[in-house]
Amino acid sequence: MFNLFQLTRNTFRECIREPIFFILLITALALIGHFPSVTLFVFSEQLKLVVDSSMATSLVFGLFAAVLCASHTVSREMRNGTVLLLLSKPVYRWTFIVAKILGIISAVTVFVFICNVATIISVYIAKDQFRLDMMAYYIFFSILLIASTIGCLSNFLYGKSFSATAIWMISVLLPLYCICLVIFQPHPEEIILKDLIVALSLLFFSVATMATITVVFSTRLEMVANLTVCCVIFFLGLVSNYLFQTPDGTGSALLDFVCGFFYALLPNWQFFWMADALATRQAIPLSYLIWSGVYVILYIIFCSMWAVGVFQSREIAKDSR
């Protein structure tokens, strides 16, 4: 267990130290922060546009972050021989791959958490369709600038990782600012805060599931091929209800079995997308969140077993252990 913890911690540190991880995060935050300005061109749907766009940005950028983290921490280590060094120690193959999964899930959880906090701030920035809270808007981007400046200074003066320092500063300053907005600013009537938090929490589950899938394919594929396969899985998961779910049957037992198999195999991302429920002001029960968590845990366990099985037979630099 100690080896598993150390490998997980090192994987998490490697992920947040990658410059591309910070670039994806800061780009997603900049987009989420600018979405309220687009609401000036819609009629009575400003908060729906902000929430939908912000959730989609968190989901897509979280997918890219998961693929890049898996490629940098798994594919690259297999390519440069670091895995051989680890396996020469008392580290089993399953320990290595499970630690990579846990570390990458932790990194993308931080990614989605920061994006979700930014989404709540954007909801408060978009007061109504005719005006924005410009003070909140400027403070939001000032926090990003301050965090980046602190990251630059810590890298220049002390040699610390710019990406990791800036991300930790953002993960501290943004939630504090969000709490201040929630306490001292009037809440928009169009959005129920509790349901918004539940809907944003479901994004953690979807990105964690995709992070596990990326590790499975990163044991065999390079970054571009891995990204392509994961994008295909992501698209098929979005439309799996229409492609594979046939309530009345197809008329063929074999085709019904094939459709049912792929419907069960592919993760259904619609389970985690509650933007429509927020738009219609439908309450999202906590039981739905709990059962979605159970579904994700079972799916992650299945993918982890799949990744371990694939990695067990993977030949690494002529290593046959």
N, C-alpha and C positions, 0 to 999 in steps of 0.2 A: 504493500500500500504506500510505503514511503516513496518508492520509485515512481509509482503512478502519480502521486501528488507532485513530485519534483518535475516530472516530464510535462504534466498539465500546466504547472506554473510557468515553466520555460516556454511552452508553446504559446501561452497567453501573452507573455512578454514579447516574444518574437512577432506576434501578430500586430500588437499595437505599436511596435517600433517601426513597422514597415511604412515608408513614406506614402505608398499608394493607399494604405488604410486611412491615413490622415487626409489625403487628397479626396478620397471618396466621402469621408465624413464631412469635411468642410464644404464640399460641393453640395451634398444633400442638405446641410443646414442653411447654406445660402439660398438654395431653391425654396426650402420651407419658409424661410424668413421673408422671401419676396412674394410668396403666393398671395398674401393679403392685398398687395397693390393691384393684382389682377382682378380682384373682386369689384373694383370700381366700374368694370365694364359689364357686369351682370345685373340682373334685377331680382332682388329678394332671395338670392341663392348664394350669398357671399360666403357664409360659413360652411355650407355644403361643399362648395368648390375648394375652400381651404382644407377641410378635413379630408376629402377624397384625394386631392392632389398630394397632400402631405403623407397620407398612409401609403399611397402608391409609390411615392419617392422612397420612403423607408423600406418598403418591401423589395423594390428593384435594386436599390443600392446595397441593401443587406445581402441580397443574392450575390452581387458582384464581389462584395467584401468577403463572403464565405468562400467563394471559388478561389479568389486570389490568396487568401490565407491558407487554404488547403494546398494550393500549388506551391507556395513558398515554404511551408513547413513540412510537407510530405514529399512531393515530387522532387523538390530541389535537394532535400537531404538524401533521397535515394540516388539522385544523379551525382552528387559530389562525394558520396561515400560516408556521410555522417552516420547513416543507419548502421553500417557495419561496425563503426566504433561503439555505438550504443549496444548493439547485440553482442559484442564481445564482453560486455559487462553482464552482471546477473539481471538482465532485462529480457523478458519474454516478448515475443512478437505481439501477442495480444495486449500486453501492457503498453507497448509503444503505440499501437493504433488506437486503443481506447483513450490513452492520454491525449493524443492528437485531437480526437473527436471532442473530448471535454474542454480542451484548451481553446479550440476554435469556436465552440458553442459559447464559451465565456466571453470571447472577444466580440463576437457578433451580438451577444446580449448587451454589452456595453454600447455598441454601435446603435442598436435599435432603441435602447433606453434614452440615449441623448437625443435621437431623432424624435422620439415620442414626447419628450419634454419640450423640444422646439415646436412640436405641433400644438401643444396646449398654449404655449406663448403666442403662436400665430393666431389662434382663436381669439385671444384677448386683444391682439393688435387690430384685427378686423372688427371694429366696433359695429359699423353698419355699412350699407352699400355706398354711402356718400362721403364717409370720412374714415380715417385710420387714426389709431393712437400712435402718433409719430414719436412721442417720447419713448414708448415701449419698443418701437421699431429701432430707434437709434441705440437704445441700451442693449438690445439683443445683439446687434452687430458690433457694438463696442466690446461686449464680452468676448466675442470671437477674436477680435483684434487684440485684446489684452492677453488672452490665452496664447495666441500665436507669438506675441512679443515676449512673454515669459518663456515660452519654449525656445525662442531664438537666443535669449540671454543665457538661459541655463546650458544650452548647447555650446555657446561661445565661451562662457566663463568657466564652466565646470565639466564640459565634455559629455553632458547627459544627452539622452535621446530627445531630439526636438519633438518628434511625433508623440512619444509617450508622455512627455511633460505637458504638451499642449492639450492632449486628450484628457489627461487627468484634471487639468485646470478647467476645461470645458465641463467635464462631468461633475465638478463641484459648483462652479459659478452658475451654470444654467439652471440646475434644480433649485438653488437658493433664490434666484430671480423669479422662477416660476412660482415658488411658494409665496413670495411677496405679492405677486400679481393676483393669485387666487385669494389671498387674505384681504388685500386692500383695494382691489378693483372689483367693480360690479361684474357679475358673471353674465355672459350673453344668454338671453332667454331661449334662443333657438336650439341650444345644445345642452343636454343634461350631462353634467360633469362626470357623474358616476358611470354612466353608460359609455361616455367617451374613454374613460380610463380602462374599462373592461374591453372595449373594442381595440384600444391600443395594446393592451396586454396580449391579445390574441396574435399580434404580429410577432411577439417573441417566439411563440410556438412555431409559426410558419418558417421563420428564418432559422431557428434551431434545427428543424427538420431538414431544410435544404443544406445546412452546414454539414449534417451527418451524411447526406447523399453525396456531397462533393468529396468528402474524404474517401468514400467507397471508390469513386472513379479516379481520384488522384493517385491511388496505388498502382494504376495501370496507364493513365493518360497524362499527357502534359497539359499545360494551362489552357491553351486555345481549344484543344479537343474536349477538355473537361468542361469549359465554359459553354461550348456548343451543346454538349449532351445535357447539361443541367438546364440550359435555356429551353431545350426541347421538352424535358420533363416538366419544367415550370409551365410551359404553354399547355401541354396535355393535361396537367393537373387542373388548370383553370377551366378547361372545357370538358372535363371528364364526365360531368353530369349529362352533357348532350351527346357525347360520343359513345359512352359505354353503359349508361344507365337506361335500361329498357323495361319499364314497369309492366307493359303488356306482352313482353317477349318479342323475339324476332321470328318465331316460327320454326327455328332450328335449335335443337338441344345443344349441338356443338357450338354454334355461334353464341348462344346464351351463356354457355360456360366460359368462352373466351372473353366476352364482354364483362362478365362478372369477375373474372380473374384480373383483368387489367384495371377494372374499377377499384378492386381491393388493393392492387399492387401500387397504383399511383396515388400519391398524396393529394387529397382534394383541397385545394387552396380556398375554395369557396367557404369552407367551414370557418376560416379565420378572417373573412372579409365581412365586416359588419357596418360598412359605410351606408348601405341602403337602410339598415335598421336605424342608424343615427339620423338619416335624412327624414325618415317618417316618424321619428320620436318614439320608436318602439323600445320598450325596456328589454335589456339584455340580462337575463338571470345569471346569477353566479354559478348555478348548477351547470349552465352551458359552458362556462369557463372551466369548471372542474372536469367535465367529461371531455372537453377538448384537450385538456392537459393529460388526461389518461390516454387518449388516442395518440398524442404526440410521444409520450413516454414509451408506449408499446412500439410505435413505428421507429423510434430512435434505437430501441433495443434490437429490433429486427435488422435495421441497417448496420448497427454495430457488429452484430453476429456475421452479417454478410461481409463487412469490411475485414473482419478478423479472418474469415475463411478465405477470402481472396488474397490477403496478405500472407497467409501461412504458406501458400504455394508460389509466392512471388520469389523469383530468383534474383538476388541482389549481388551484383558483381561476382557471379559464380559461387555465391554463398548458398549452400543447400540445407542450412539448418532448418 
